[in-house]
Amino acid sequence: MTAGGLNPTLVIRALCTRNADVRVLIEQSQSKAEITRRRARRVGWFAAIGQLGTMVAARLMRNLANKRIAQILTDHNLDGRMPVDVPVHRVASINDTETRALIAQIRPAVILLVSTRLMSRQQLAAMPCPVLNLHAGLNPAYRGQMGGYWSLRNNDAENFGATVHLVDAGTDTGGTLYQVRATPAPGDFISTYPLVLTVAALDVTCRAVADALAENLQPHPAQGPSALHFPPTLWSWIFHGITRRIW
């Protein structure tokens, strides 16, 4: 299940390369207005608008990001195109009754979330199999969004990493299956950190799916302090970019 994009496509291709029988459910992306309203309920309008500003600014840097993305794909010999022979189903949301009915029809052995909205508690309870998530952050310290960025911002570069975990009712709080650490290149920034982490995690993601198919999942509780992160506000992103070169 995914909202689409390059990172999930790379995961899909990696699974197909390992002969997995993959079906893809693509949900509609949430609008920026919807995301901002939801965040405002948690962090207030001032911070939510600042976070929206960062997303807009990052989009304006798309040309710079595209150059770096192309280099990453070349360096790792990766193809960013969706495999043509993979069945794709489009749904409004992973939490819809339509999605639940489709899952009942497909009868998957495992569900993998990559770049989706949170699965609701009710929908999760209705899933007939384990639900896994590829999270671009090292749990539990970097739950939520922009985990790679926040590890660098917190002077914690050794924990720039990704986690594959079971999905539970919390936000990135389920049992850890695998973790991997990576090192961003000087040309990476907030728009490319998730790709760096996705590429680094392709092998362990496929391993977790294989474990699920073999009914051999071995989750363990995440260790250490836990923190939930959101995108930085525009002003804090610019400040740390100028003063500490953390973009």
C-alpha positions in Angstrom: 0.0 0.0 0.0 1.3 3.4 -1.0 0.4 6.9 -2.0 2.8 6.5 -5.0 6.1 8.0 -5.8 9.7 6.9 -6.4 10.5 5.4 -3.1 7.7 2.9 -3.0 8.4 2.1 -6.6 11.9 1.1 -5.7 10.6 -1.1 -3.0 8.1 -2.7 -5.4 10.9 -3.4 -7.9 13.1 -4.9 -5.2 10.3 -7.3 -4.2 9.6 -8.3 -7.8 13.3 -8.9 -8.3 13.1 -11.4 -5.5 10.1 -13.1 -7.1 7.5 -11.9 -4.7 3.9 -12.0 -5.9 3.1 -8.3 -5.5 -0.2 -6.4 -5.8 -0.1 -2.6 -5.4 -2.8 -0.4 -3.8 -2.3 3.3 -4.5 -4.3 5.7 -2.4 -5.0 9.3 -3.3 -2.5 11.7 -1.9 -3.8 14.1 0.8 -4.0 17.7 -0.1 -1.6 20.2 1.6 -4.6 21.9 3.1 -5.8 18.7 4.7 -2.4 17.9 6.0 -2.0 21.4 7.5 -5.4 21.3 9.2 -4.6 17.9 10.8 -1.2 19.1 12.0 -2.7 22.3 13.4 -4.9 20.3 15.7 -1.7 18.7 17.2 0.9 21.5 17.1 -1.1 24.7 16.5 -1.6 26.8 13.4 1.7 28.8 13.8 3.8 25.6 13.6 1.6 23.9 11.0 1.9 26.8 8.6 5.6 26.9 9.2 5.8 23.2 8.3 3.8 23.9 5.2 6.3 26.6 4.2 9.1 24.0 4.4 7.2 21.6 2.1 6.6 24.4 -0.4 10.3 25.6 -0.2 11.5 22.0 -0.7 9.3 21.7 -3.8 10.8 24.8 -5.2 14.1 23.1 -5.0 12.8 20.2 -7.1 15.4 20.7 -9.9 18.3 20.4 -7.3 16.6 17.3 -5.8 16.1 15.7 -9.2 19.8 15.9 -10.1 20.8 14.3 -6.8 18.0 11.6 -7.2 19.3 10.7 -10.7 22.8 10.4 -9.2 21.6 8.1 -6.4 19.7 5.9 -8.9 22.8 5.7 -11.2 25.2 4.9 -8.3 23.0 2.0 -7.1 22.0 0.8 -10.6 18.3 1.3 -9.8 15.3 1.8 -12.1 12.6 4.2 -10.9 9.9 2.9 -13.2 6.9 0.9 -12.0 7.1 -2.7 -13.3 4.5 -3.0 -16.1 3.4 -6.5 -15.0 2.4 -5.6 -11.4 -1.4 -5.3 -10.8 -2.2 -1.8 -9.5 -5.4 -1.0 -7.7 -6.3 2.7 -7.0 -8.3 3.5 -3.9 -9.3 6.8 -2.2 -7.7 5.8 1.1 -6.1 2.8 2.7 -8.7 3.2 5.4 -11.8 3.0 3.2 -14.3 0.2 3.3 -13.5 -0.2 -0.4 -9.9 -1.0 0.5 -11.0 -3.5 3.1 -13.2 -5.3 0.5 -10.3 -5.4 -1.9 -8.0 -6.9 0.7 -10.6 -9.5 1.4 -10.6 -10.4 -2.3 -6.8 -10.4 -2.7 -6.2 -12.3 0.5 -2.6 -11.2 0.9 -0.1 -13.1 3.2 1.5 -9.8 4.2 0.8 -6.1 3.7 3.6 -3.5 3.5 3.0 0.2 3.9 5.4 2.6 2.1 4.6 6.3 2.2 0.9 6.1 3.2 -1.2 7.9 5.7 -1.6 6.2 9.1 -3.7 3.1 9.0 -6.7 3.5 11.4 -7.1 1.3 14.4 -10.3 -0.2 12.9 -8.8 -0.9 9.5 -5.7 -2.5 11.1 -7.9 -4.8 13.2 -9.7 -5.9 10.0 -6.5 -6.9 8.1 -6.2 -10.7 7.6 -2.4 -10.7 7.8 0.6 -8.9 9.4 1.0 -5.3 8.4 4.5 -4.0 8.1 5.8 -0.4 7.5 9.0 0.9 6.0 9.8 4.0 8.1 12.5 6.5 7.0 13.8 7.0 10.5 15.4 5.0 13.3 12.7 4.1 15.9 11.9 5.0 18.5 14.0 8.2 18.6 12.9 9.4 15.1 9.3 8.4 14.7 6.9 10.4 12.5 8.3 12.4 9.6 11.7 13.5 8.4 13.6 11.1 10.6 16.8 11.4 8.7 16.8 15.2 8.9 16.1 15.2 12.6 18.9 12.8 13.4 21.3 15.2 11.7 19.7 18.2 13.3 20.1 16.6 16.7 23.8 15.9 16.2 23.0 12.2 16.0 24.3 11.3 12.5 25.2 7.8 13.7 21.4 7.2 13.9 20.6 8.4 10.4 18.7 5.3 9.5 15.5 3.4 8.6 13.3 0.9 10.4 11.0 -1.9 9.2 8.4 -2.6 11.8 5.1 -4.1 12.6 2.2 -1.6 12.4 0.2 -1.1 15.6 -2.3 1.6 16.7 0.5 4.1 17.4 2.7 6.1 15.1 5.8 4.0 14.3 5.5 2.3 17.7 5.1 -1.3 16.5 7.7 -4.0 17.1 11.0 -3.5 15.2 11.9 -6.2 12.6 15.0 -4.7 11.0 17.0 -1.4 11.2 19.7 -0.1 8.9 21.9 3.0 9.1 23.3 5.0 6.2 25.4 8.1 5.6 24.1 11.0 3.5 26.3 12.5 0.9 27.2 16.2 0.9 24.7 16.9 -1.9 21.8 15.4 0.1 19.2 17.5 1.9 15.7 17.2 3.3 14.2 16.3 -0.1 16.6 13.4 -0.7 17.2 12.0 2.7 14.1 9.7 2.5 15.4 8.3 -0.8 18.9 7.6 0.7 17.2 5.7 3.5 14.8 3.8 1.2 17.7 2.6 -0.9 19.7 1.6 2.2 16.6 -0.4 3.5 15.7 -2.3 0.3 17.4 -5.5 1.4 16.0 -5.6 5.0 12.5 -4.6 3.7 12.5 -7.6 1.4 13.9 -9.7 4.2 11.0 -8.7 6.5 8.5 -9.6 3.8 10.1 -12.9 3.3 10.0 -13.5 7.0 6.3 -12.8 7.0 5.6 -15.2 4.1 7.6 -17.8 6.0 5.6 -17.0 9.2 8.9 -16.2 10.9 8.5 -12.6 12.0 10.5 -11.9 15.1 9.7 -8.3 16.3 11.3 -6.8 19.3 10.5 -3.7 21.3 12.3 -0.6 20.2 14.9 0.5 22.7 15.8 4.0 24.0 14.0 7.3 24.2 11.0 7.8 22.0 10.1 11.0 20.1 7.6 11.9 17.5 8.7 14.4 14.8 7.1 16.5 12.2 8.7 18.5 9.3 10.6 21.5 10.6 9.1 25.0 10.3 10.4 27.1 7.4 12.2 29.5 9.7 14.0 26.8 11.7 14.9 24.9 8.6 16.5 28.1 7.0 18.2 29.0 10.3 19.9 25.6 10.8 20.7 25.4 7.1 22.5 28.7 7.2 24.2 28.2 10.6 24.9 24.5 10.6 24.6 23.5 6.9 21.8 21.1 7.7 19.3 21.4 4.9 
